[in-house]
Amino acid sequence: MAENSSGPTEPLDVRRIKFLAHLMKRYDLASVDLTDGEVQIRLRRRGPEVVSVAPAARGMVLGGPVQEHAAPAPPAEPPHAASAAADSTIVIESPMVGTYYTSRAPDAPPLVSVGSVVQPGTIVGIIEAMKVFTDIPAGVSGTIVEALAKNAQPVEYGQPLFRVRPA
């Protein structure tokens, strides 16, 4: 962090942010993470011209979700379904905004379905954002008891995709 005669400058350098945003656009990058001492800058593209900045205190691992941008709340579940299923299941949530796909190709079978046994590394779906396809691992061990997202459906960060009964 640079200092001047009146004390330390702000850790957020707007010129650096603009330069990184320019590089993202020029090289069609979906995200950029930069750490310079105590300062961390995380940029994510949500659309062709939108860039999000995440402060270091809330940042996650490279490629992980960014929570700092406001997103519409996911559609609410019926109260009876949420209370009955939520007690004994784990929800696999969307780690990012994009379009959710159940398989790697339009004519391929779904990667998982109700009744599928999953491990933490099992790929349960794919999310496409900015022409970049990201595999979504289960992150838990268990059996899928409910699929909450449909193929080719837009999803938001944190939106439930599956309910899993833990192993």
Secondary structure by P-SEA (a helix, b strand, c coil): cccccccccccccaaaaaaaaaaaaaacccbbbbbcccbbbbbbbccccbbbbbccccccccccccccccccccccccaaaaaaaaacccccccccccbbbcccccccccccccccccccccccbbbbcccbbbbbccccccccccccccccccccccccccccccc
